[in-house]
Amino acid sequence: MNDLERMRHSCAHVMAEAVVSLFPEAKLGIGPPIDEGFYYDFDLPRPLTQEDLKAIEERMAEIIKKNAPFIQSSMPSAEARKFFEARNQPYKVELIDDLGEDEVGIYQQNNFIDLCRGPHVESTGKIGPFKLLNVAGAYWRGDEHRPMLQRIYATAFPTQAELDAHLLKLEEAARRDHRKLGRELDLFSFSEEVGPGLVLWHPKGGRMRTVIEDYWRKIHERSGYEAVFTPNITRRQLFETSGHLNFFRESIFPGMELDNQEYYVKPMSCPFHIQIYKSQLRSYRDLPVRLGELANVYRYERAGVLHGLLRVRGFTQDDAHIFCRPDQVYDEILGVIDLTLEILGAFGFSSFQVFLSTRPEKAMGGPELWDAAEGHLRRALEERHLPYEIDAGGGAFYGPKIDLKIRDALGRYWQCTTVQFDWNMPERFDLTYIAEDGKAHRPYMVHRAIFGSMERFMGVLIEHFAGAFPVWIAPIQARLLPIADRHIPFCDAVVQRLRQAGIRTDVDARSERVNYKIREAQLQKIPYMLVVGDREVAGDLVSVRLRSGENLGQKTIDEFARLARQVIESRSLELVAG
């Protein structure tokens, strides 16, 4: 735990002391530091309000001002259990029981005593400026069958300037929240009748997805991938052979019985692609075989972790699997990296965090196999000049992997691309190819996803661009704005001409002032607003305004179409090509 984490952890204890002083009947959960802050979970007699948060902050300030030391000690577990039981702290008692240790760590400041192994700062006075952010529900230990607690999220920094900068960043993040923008831009929704974590894509969101998926298909076809489609359910036997029922069961939806057989909905595509590979005898000349699918998959995520598009139960994975000979592995990895950089670059992403996850303690295959696979991944990253960090022991038991995170406009990193070696499934499914020696050999298998999932990637795009998408993926690229009703027939005709030119266009035919229509189009982040009045109708023109507020003046329909097509075809991030 670094110095900042230690300070935030100490601030969490101060927050707990303040809550207990205001709510003596409070039952305490846990209070760890997290990225950019900390939280503490409480079981309280009533829901907290904003006034409560203000009161808690004031009491925390008083505690910090006292500069009370954090005193570390230990206590026999049996004694600690009695101590917390006597104070009606059942969650602490449960934690002590689960630890199963002879002694447990205790920290005290003032008269507040908490179960904790630390570390902490020397005293409450060493805690820097802090802010309570919000309250959210959180199931005890993440289990929806356990009590729902109130989680207070907060943050602390060494200086007021750092705290102020962070709070500004949070304000900007709230403005960009994809759930808020998804409603405002009419891209997607969720329905209680359908179920949590299951996305309903509206027409505008559907247009965006179609454009992105068509681009994905086109570039994969160019790169030698074959498009495949696989069922959304399968018999139990397939996932038993793959090992998913043993290693992944908690994330698989319960099975269903059909024709006296147990079936499961698809949580991933690899076993299906393996069946396609196995459907015919493969020669060394046939390899590599690259199979790609935009696959609908379903995974059971607990209700407490669902979060808009970023964490869902049903999603579309841009899944692909490469079956290749050992001598082809390095070139295939390079090809995946090149494809990743090209695809993500088309959306303006150029700053990444890259991790190479290496052999864990329990691993399938000998050290020589792992060393060779890790060597291929290292060499490919280095050849493409991609700095990376080692995630020691972070590989799956069946092979090492590369994880790539993209950096968004707020400097946040999002997990995106994964390139995963696998010699487990080729073994489990007895995959072979006939080599030059006429004998059956085992191919290597590479799992890879570039977007990760369409839902998550779309959520990231919405927040990265704050809904103001590049023209090539914008749901509506141009909107005709007639000044009066008599201009509507001309606008309808222009819409058809622009659609024929491949520009997604509509018309705002409402009886509203044109300035109101312009403002509405700007709020909808539409790239081009085409104002039409008497002069435009007479001259077969449109007056072009950009969502940025810039006025490009009058242009013929063909001139505007050329301008827009140039931006769209180049996948420019600008509204006017340079």
C-alpha positions in Angstrom: 0.0 0.0 0.0 1.5 3.3 -1.1 1.4 6.6 0.9 -1.7 7.9 -0.8 -3.6 4.6 -0.3 -2.5 4.5 3.3 -3.9 8.1 3.9 -7.1 7.2 2.2 -7.5 4.0 4.2 -7.0 6.1 7.3 -9.6 8.5 6.2 -12.0 5.6 5.8 -11.5 4.8 9.5 -12.2 8.5 10.3 -15.4 8.3 8.3 -16.5 5.2 10.2 -15.8 6.9 13.5 -17.8 9.9 12.4 -20.7 7.7 11.2 -20.8 5.8 14.5 -20.8 9.0 16.5 -23.8 10.2 14.5 -25.5 6.8 14.3 -24.6 4.8 17.4 -26.5 1.8 16.2 -24.5 1.6 12.9 -23.1 -1.8 12.0 -19.8 -1.6 10.2 -18.8 -3.5 7.0 -15.4 -2.9 5.3 -13.6 0.3 4.3 -10.7 -0.2 1.8 -8.9 2.3 -0.4 -9.8 2.0 -4.1 -8.6 3.7 -7.3 -9.0 7.5 -6.8 -10.5 7.2 -3.3 -12.0 4.9 -0.7 -15.4 3.7 0.6 -16.9 2.3 3.7 -20.0 0.1 4.0 -22.6 0.7 6.7 -25.8 -1.0 7.9 -27.8 2.0 9.1 -31.4 2.4 10.5 -32.4 4.7 7.6 -31.2 5.8 4.2 -28.6 8.6 4.2 -29.3 12.0 2.8 -27.1 14.8 1.4 -27.6 16.6 4.7 -26.2 13.4 6.5 -23.1 13.5 4.2 -22.5 17.1 5.1 -22.8 16.3 8.8 -20.5 13.3 8.5 -17.9 15.6 6.7 -18.1 18.1 9.5 -17.6 15.4 12.2 -14.7 14.0 10.2 -13.1 17.5 10.1 -13.3 17.7 13.8 -11.7 14.2 14.2 -8.9 15.1 11.9 -8.3 18.4 13.7 -7.7 16.5 17.0 -4.6 14.8 15.4 -5.3 11.6 17.3 -2.7 8.8 16.8 -3.6 5.6 15.0 -2.7 2.9 17.5 -1.9 -0.6 16.2 -2.4 -3.7 18.2 -3.5 -7.3 17.9 -6.0 -9.4 19.8 -6.7 -13.1 20.1 -9.4 -14.0 17.6 -11.7 -15.4 20.3 -11.4 -12.2 22.4 -11.9 -10.0 19.3 -15.0 -12.0 18.4 -16.5 -11.4 21.9 -15.5 -7.7 21.7 -17.3 -7.0 18.4 -20.2 -9.3 19.3 -20.8 -7.3 22.5 -20.9 -4.1 20.4 -23.4 -5.6 18.0 -21.1 -5.7 15.0 -22.1 -9.0 13.2 -20.1 -8.2 10.0 -16.9 -7.8 11.9 -17.6 -11.1 13.7 -18.1 -12.8 10.4 -14.8 -11.4 9.1 -13.0 -12.7 12.1 -14.5 -16.2 11.7 -13.6 -16.3 8.0 -10.0 -15.2 8.7 -9.5 -18.3 10.8 -6.4 -16.9 12.4 -5.2 -17.1 16.1 -4.9 -13.3 16.2 -6.4 -10.4 14.3 -5.2 -6.8 13.8 -6.8 -3.9 15.6 -6.5 -0.2 15.0 -7.8 2.6 17.3 -8.1 6.3 17.0 -9.7 8.2 19.8 -12.3 5.8 21.2 -13.0 4.2 17.9 -11.7 0.6 17.5 -11.9 -1.3 14.2 -10.8 -4.7 12.8 -7.9 -3.9 10.5 -4.4 -5.1 9.5 -3.4 -1.6 8.3 -1.3 0.2 7.5 -2.3 3.7 8.5 -0.7 7.2 8.7 0.7 8.2 12.1 -2.3 10.3 13.2 -5.6 11.8 11.9 -3.8 15.1 11.4 -1.8 13.5 8.6 -4.9 13.1 6.5 -5.2 15.6 3.6 -8.2 17.4 2.1 -11.1 15.0 1.5 -14.6 14.9 0.1 -17.6 12.5 0.5 -18.9 11.9 -3.0 -22.1 9.8 -3.0 -24.0 6.9 -1.4 -24.8 3.7 -3.2 -26.3 0.3 -2.3 -23.9 -2.6 -1.9 -24.7 -6.1 -1.0 -22.6 -7.5 1.9 -19.6 -9.2 0.3 -21.1 -8.7 -3.2 -23.7 -11.4 -2.6 -27.3 -10.4 -3.6 -28.6 -12.9 -1.1 -27.0 -11.0 1.8 -28.1 -7.7 3.3 -27.9 -4.5 1.3 -25.6 -2.0 3.0 -25.1 1.7 2.3 -21.7 2.4 0.7 -20.3 5.9 1.1 -17.8 6.7 -1.6 -15.2 9.4 -0.9 -11.8 10.6 -1.8 -8.8 12.3 -0.3 -5.6 13.9 -1.7 -2.4 15.4 -0.2 -3.4 19.0 -1.3 -6.5 21.0 -1.9 -5.4 21.7 -5.5 -5.2 18.0 -6.2 -8.6 17.4 -4.7 -10.1 20.3 -6.7 -8.7 19.0 -9.9 -10.1 15.6 -9.2 -13.5 17.0 -8.4 -13.5 18.9 -11.7 -12.6 15.6 -13.5 -15.5 13.9 -11.7 -17.9 16.7 -12.9 -16.7 16.1 -16.5 -17.1 12.4 -16.1 -20.7 12.9 -14.9 -21.4 15.1 -17.9 -20.0 12.3 -20.2 -21.8 9.5 -18.4 -22.9 7.1 -21.1 -26.1 6.2 -19.2 -27.2 9.8 -19.2 -26.1 10.5 -22.8 -27.6 7.2 -23.9 -31.0 8.5 -22.8 -30.6 12.0 -24.1 -29.4 10.8 -27.5 -31.9 8.0 -27.6 -29.3 5.3 -28.2 -30.3 2.5 -25.9 -32.3 1.6 -22.8 -32.9 -1.1 -20.2 -36.3 -2.5 -19.1 -37.3 -4.1 -15.9 -39.7 -6.2 -17.9 -36.8 -7.6 -20.0 -34.4 -7.9 -17.1 -31.3 -6.2 -15.7 -28.1 -6.1 -17.7 -29.9 -6.8 -21.0 -29.6 -3.9 -23.5 -32.3 -2.6 -25.8 -30.7 -0.8 -28.7 -32.8 2.0 -30.2 -32.7 2.9 -33.9 -30.0 5.5 -33.4 -27.8 3.2 -31.4 -28.5 0.4 -33.9 -27.2 2.6 -36.7 -24.0 3.2 -34.8 -23.5 -0.5 -34.1 -24.2 -1.4 -37.7 -21.6 1.0 -39.0 -19.0 -0.2 -36.5 -19.8 -3.9 -37.1 -19.7 -3.4 -40.9 -16.3 -1.8 -40.5 -15.1 -4.7 -38.3 -16.3 -7.3 -40.9 -14.8 -5.5 -43.8 -11.3 -5.1 -42.2 -11.4 -8.7 -40.9 -12.3 -10.1 -44.3 -9.3 -8.1 -45.8 -7.1 -9.6 -43.1 -7.9 -13.2 -44.0 -10.6 -14.0 -41.3 -13.6 -16.1 -42.3 -16.9 -15.0 -40.9 -18.8 -17.7 -39.0 -22.1 -17.9 -37.1 -22.7 -20.2 -34.2 -25.8 -21.1 -32.0 -26.8 -19.3 -28.8 -27.3 -22.6 -26.9 -25.5 -25.9 -26.8 -25.7 -29.2 -25.1 -24.0 -29.6 -21.7 -21.3 -32.0 -23.2 -19.6 -29.2 -25.2 -18.9 -27.1 -22.1 -17.9 -30.1 -20.1 -15.2 -31.0 -22.7 -14.0 -27.4 -22.9 -13.8 -27.2 -19.1 -16.1 -24.2 -18.8 -18.6 -25.9 -16.5 -15.8 -26.6 -14.0 -13.8 -23.3 -14.3 -16.5 -20.9 -15.3 -19.7 -22.2 -13.8 -20.5 -19.2 -11.6 -20.8 -17.0 -14.7 -22.9 -19.4 -16.8 -26.7 -19.1 -16.7 -28.5 -22.1 -15.3 -29.2 -24.9 -17.8 -32.5 -25.9 -19.4 -33.8 -29.3 -20.3 -34.7 -30.0 -23.9 -35.4 -33.5 -25.3 -34.1 -35.0 -22.1 -30.8 -33.2 -22.6 -29.3 -30.3 -20.6 -28.6 -27.1 -22.7 -26.8 -23.9 -21.8 -26.8 -20.4 -23.3 -23.5 -19.5 -24.8 -21.0 -17.6 -22.5 -18.2 -17.7 -25.1 -17.6 -18.9 -28.7 -14.4 -20.8 -28.5 -15.9 -24.3 -28.2 -18.1 -23.6 -31.2 -15.3 -22.4 -33.4 -13.4 -25.5 -32.4 -16.2 -27.6 -33.8 -16.0 -25.8 -37.1 -12.2 -26.5 -37.2 -12.9 -30.1 -36.4 -15.5 -30.5 -39.1 -12.9 -31.5 -41.7 -9.4 -32.9 -41.9 -6.8 -30.1 -41.9 -3.4 -30.1 -43.6 -0.5 -28.0 -42.7 -1.2 -26.2 -46.0 -4.6 -25.1 -44.7 -3.2 -23.3 -41.7 -3.6 -20.7 -40.3 -7.4 -20.9 -40.0 -8.8 -17.6 -38.7 -12.4 -17.7 -37.7 -14.2 -14.5 -36.6 -17.7 -13.9 -35.2 -19.7 -11.0 -33.7 -21.2 -13.4 -31.2 -24.1 -12.9 -28.8 -23.0 -14.3 -25.5 -24.6 -14.3 -22.0 -22.9 -14.4 -18.6 -24.4 -14.2 -15.2 -23.1 -11.0 -13.5 -24.4 -10.3 -10.1 -26.8 -7.4 -9.9 -24.5 -5.3 -7.7 -21.8 -5.1 -10.4 -24.0 -4.3 -13.4 -23.2 -0.8 -14.8 -24.9 0.5 -17.9 -23.2 -0.8 -21.0 -19.9 -1.3 -19.2 -21.1 -4.4 -17.3 -24.0 -6.4 -18.7 -25.4 -9.9 -18.8 -25.9 -10.1 -22.6 -23.3 -8.7 -25.0 -21.8 -9.1 -28.4 -18.2 -10.2 -28.3 -16.0 -9.6 -31.3 -14.5 -13.0 -30.9 -12.0 -14.6 -33.2 -9.8 -17.7 -33.0 -6.7 -18.6 -34.9 -5.6 -22.2 -35.4 -2.0 -22.3 -36.6 1.3 -24.2 -36.7 4.1 -23.5 -34.2 6.1 -21.8 -36.9 3.2 -19.4 -37.7 2.6 -18.2 -34.2 4.8 -15.1 -34.2 3.5 -13.8 -37.5 -0.1 -14.3 -36.3 0.6 -12.4 -33.1 2.1 -9.6 -35.1 -1.0 -9.6 -37.4 -3.3 -9.3 -34.4 -1.4 -6.4 -32.9 -1.4 -4.6 -36.3 -5.1 -5.2 -36.7 -5.8 -3.9 -33.2 -3.8 -0.7 -33.7 -5.5 -0.1 -37.0 -9.0 -0.7 -35.7 -8.6 1.3 -32.5 -6.8 4.0 -34.4 -9.9 4.5 -36.6 -11.7 5.7 -33.5 -8.9 8.0 -32.4 -7.3 5.8 -29.8 -3.5 6.0 -29.8 -2.5 5.9 -26.1 -2.5 2.5 -24.5 -1.5 0.5 -21.4 -0.3 -3.0 -22.3 0.3 -5.9 -20.0 1.9 -9.3 -20.6 0.6 -11.9 -18.3 3.0 -14.7 -17.6 2.9 -18.3 -16.3 0.9 -18.8 -13.0 1.8 -21.3 -10.3 -0.6 -23.9 -11.7 -0.1 -24.1 -15.4 -0.7 -26.6 -18.2 2.3 -27.4 -20.3 6.0 -27.5 -19.6 8.3 -24.5 -19.0 9.7 -24.7 -22.5 6.3 -24.3 -24.0 5.5 -21.3 -21.8 8.9 -19.7 -22.4 8.4 -20.0 -26.2 4.9 -18.5 -26.0 5.8 -15.6 -23.8 8.8 -15.0 -26.0 6.6 -14.7 -29.1 4.4 -12.2 -27.3 7.3 -10.1 -25.9 9.0 -10.0 -29.3 5.9 -8.9 -31.1 5.2 -6.1 -28.6 8.8 -5.0 -28.9 8.9 -5.1 -32.6 5.8 -2.8 -32.7 7.4 -0.5 -30.1 4.6 -1.0 -27.6 5.8 -0.4 -24.0 4.4 -3.1 -21.7 4.3 -4.1 -18.1 4.7 -7.7 -16.8 1.7 -9.1 -14.9 3.8 -11.9 -13.3 1.7 -15.0 -12.8 -1.4 -13.4 -14.4 -1.7 -15.7 -17.3 -4.5 -18.3 -17.5 -3.5 -21.9 -16.6 -3.6 -22.7 -20.3 -1.4 -19.9 -21.7 0.1 -16.4 -21.5 -1.8 -13.4 -22.8 -1.5 -9.7 -23.8 -4.1 -7.2 -22.4 -4.4 -3.8 -24.0 -6.2 -0.9 -22.4 -7.3 2.2 -24.3 -6.9 5.7 -22.8 -10.0 8.0 -23.1 -10.4 11.7 -23.2 -10.3 11.9 -19.4 -7.2 9.9 -19.1 -9.0 6.8 -17.9 -7.9 3.4 -19.1 -10.4 0.7 -20.3 -9.7 -2.9 -20.8 -10.2 -3.7 -24.5 -8.1 -6.1 -26.5 -7.0 -9.5 -25.3 -4.7 -11.9 -27.2 -4.6 -15.3 -25.4 -2.5 -18.4 -26.1 -4.2 -21.7 -25.5 -2.9 -25.2 -25.7 -5.5 -26.5 -23.3 -8.5 -26.7 -25.7 -6.6 -28.2 -28.6 -5.7 -30.9 -26.2 -9.2 -31.3 -24.7 -10.8 -31.5 -28.1 -8.0 -33.5 -29.7 -7.4 -30.9 -32.5 -4.9 -32.0 -35.1 -3.5 -31.2 -38.6 -1.5 -33.4 -40.9 2.0 -32.1 -41.1 4.6 -32.5 -43.9 5.8 -35.8 -42.3 2.3 -37.2 -42.8 1.6 -37.4 -39.1 -1.0 -35.7 -37.0 0.2 -32.8 -35.0 -1.4 -30.5 -32.4 -2.1 -26.9 -33.6 -1.7 -23.8 -31.4 -4.9 -21.8 -30.7 -5.0 -18.1 -30.2 -8.1 -16.4 -28.7 -8.4 -12.7 -29.5 -11.0 -9.9 -29.1 -10.2 -6.4 -30.2 -13.3 -4.4 -29.0 -13.8 -6.9 -26.1 -17.6 -6.4 -26.4 -19.6 -4.1 -28.5 -21.6 -2.9 -25.5 -18.6 -2.0 -23.4 -16.8 -0.4 -26.4 -19.9 1.6 -27.2 -20.1 2.8 -23.6 -16.5 3.9 -23.8 -17.0 5.7 -27.1 -20.0 7.6 -25.8 -18.0 8.9 -22.8 -14.8 9.5 -24.8 -16.6 11.7 -27.3 -19.2 13.0 -24.9 -21.8 11.9 -27.5 -20.2 14.1 -30.2 -19.2 11.2 -32.4 -16.9 11.3 -35.5 -19.1 11.8 -38.5 -18.5 8.3 -39.9 -20.2 6.7 -36.9 -22.7 9.4 -35.9 -26.3 8.0 -36.0 -27.5 11.1 -37.9 -24.8 12.9 -39.9 -26.9 15.8 -41.3 -30.2 17.4 -40.4 -32.3 19.6 -42.7 -33.8 22.6 -40.9 -36.6 24.3 -42.9 -37.2 27.9 -41.8 -41.0 27.7 -42.8 -43.4 24.9 -43.7 -43.2 25.9 -47.4 -39.5 24.7 -47.4 -40.3 21.2 -46.2 -40.9 19.6 -49.6 -37.5 20.8 -50.8 -35.9 19.5 -47.6 -37.6 16.1 -48.1 -36.1 15.9 -51.6 -32.6 16.9 -50.3 -32.8 14.2 -47.6 -33.4 11.6 -50.3 -30.5 12.9 -52.4 -28.1 12.9 -49.5 -29.2 9.4 -48.4 -28.5 8.2 -52.0 -25.0 9.7 -51.5 -24.6 7.6 -48.3 -25.1 10.3 -45.8 -27.5 9.6 -42.9 -29.9 12.5 -43.0 -33.2 13.6 -41.6 -35.4 16.7 -41.4 -36.8 18.6 -38.5 -40.2 19.6 -39.8 -41.6 20.9 -36.5 -43.2 24.3 -36.5 -40.5 25.8 -34.3 -38.2 28.8 -34.8 -35.0 27.8 -36.7 -32.8 29.0 -33.9 -34.6 26.5 -31.6 -34.1 23.8 -34.2 -30.4 24.6 -34.4 -30.0 24.4 -30.7 -31.9 21.1 -30.5 -29.6 19.6 -33.2 -26.5 20.8 -31.3 -27.8 19.1 -28.2 -28.3 15.9 -30.2 -24.6 16.3 -31.3 -25.5 16.2 -35.0 -22.4 17.1 -37.0 -24.1 19.1 -39.8 -27.1 21.4 -39.7 -28.4 22.4 -43.1 -30.7 25.5 -42.9 -33.1 26.0 -45.8 -35.0 29.2 -46.6 -36.3 30.9 -49.7 -32.9 31.7 -51.1 -31.7 28.1 -50.6 -34.8 26.6 -52.4 -34.3 29.0 -55.3 -30.6 28.2 -55.7 -30.7 24.5 -54.9 -28.5 25.3 -51.9 -28.2 24.6 -48.1 -26.6 26.9 -45.5 -24.2 24.6 -43.6 -23.6 25.0 -39.8 -21.4 22.7 -37.8 -22.3 21.4 -34.3 -19.3 23.4 -33.1 -21.2 26.6 -34.0 -19.1 27.4 -37.0 -21.1 28.6 -40.1 -19.7 27.4 -43.4 -22.2 29.4 -45.4 -24.2 28.4 -48.5 -23.2 25.4 -50.5 -24.8 23.5 -53.3 -26.2 20.1 -52.4 -23.4 18.4 -54.4 -20.7 20.5 -52.7 -22.0 19.6 -49.3 -22.2 15.9 -50.2 -18.6 15.9 -51.4 -17.5 17.7 -48.2 -19.4 15.1 -46.0 -18.3 12.1 -48.0 -14.6 13.1 -47.8 -14.9 13.3 -44.0 -16.8 10.0 -43.7 -14.6 8.0 -46.1 -11.4 9.2 -44.4 -12.9 8.4 -41.0 -11.7 11.8 -39.9 -12.2 13.0 -36.4 -12.8 16.5 -37.7 -16.0 17.9 -39.2 -14.2 19.3 -42.2 -11.3 17.4 -43.8 -8.0 19.2 -43.9 
